Amino acid sequence: MYWSYILASLGCFALWLMAKKNKWGWIIGASIQILWIIFALVTQQYGFIISALVYAGFYINGYIKWSHTTEKITSNGS
């Protein structure tokens, strides 16, 4: 099954976007976690569900903090 390679590649792409300060990195990273949960259920590797939920939480929290920082910079004219 090539799912894990594809999902890992998408995760790396999301990290690359985040490094470029692109908001889609956070969104893609969080969205991929749904696919990791499906992967965990299909392959009966239930530990991935826990990690996917934790990663999703980090991505969502990071996006919220990042978007608030971006709004402050934009509103200050910097």
C-alpha positions in Angstrom: 0.0 0.0 0.0 1.4 3.3 -1.1 -1.0 5.4 1.1 1.6 6.0 3.8 4.1 7.4 1.2 1.5 9.6 -0.4 0.3 10.9 3.0 3.9 11.5 4.2 4.6 13.4 1.0 1.5 15.5 1.4 2.6 16.2 5.0 6.1 17.3 3.8 4.4 19.5 1.2 2.3 21.1 4.0 5.4 21.8 6.1 7.2 23.3 3.1 4.2 25.6 2.5 4.3 26.6 6.2 8.0 27.4 6.0 7.1 29.7 3.0 4.6 31.4 5.3 1.7 30.2 3.2 -1.6 29.7 5.1 -2.4 26.6 2.9 0.3 24.7 4.7 -1.7 24.8 7.9 -5.0 24.0 6.1 -3.5 21.1 4.1 -1.7 19.7 7.1 -4.9 19.6 9.2 -6.9 18.2 6.3 -4.5 15.3 5.7 -5.1 14.1 9.2 -8.6 12.9 8.1 -6.8 10.7 5.5 -4.5 9.4 8.2 -7.5 8.4 10.3 -9.0 6.6 7.3 -5.6 4.9 6.7 -5.5 3.8 10.4 -9.0 2.3 10.2 -8.4 0.5 6.9 -5.0 -0.9 8.0 -6.2 -1.5 11.6 -3.3 0.6 12.9 -5.3 2.5 15.4 -2.3 4.3 16.9 -2.3 6.6 13.9 -5.7 7.9 15.0 -4.2 9.3 18.2 -1.3 10.9 16.3 -3.6 12.3 13.6 -5.8 13.9 16.3 -2.8 15.4 18.0 -1.3 16.7 14.7 -4.7 18.1 13.7 -4.8 20.0 17.0 -1.4 21.4 16.4 -2.1 22.4 12.9 -5.4 24.1 13.8 -3.8 25.9 16.8 -0.9 27.0 14.7 -3.1 28.3 12.0 -5.2 30.3 14.5 -2.1 31.8 16.1 -0.5 32.5 12.7 -3.6 34.1 11.3 -3.9 36.4 14.3 -0.2 37.4 14.0 -0.7 38.1 10.3 -3.8 40.2 11.0 -1.9 42.3 13.5 1.0 42.9 11.1 -1.4 43.9 8.3 -3.5 46.2 10.5 -0.3 47.9 11.8 0.8 48.6 8.2 4.0 46.7 8.6 
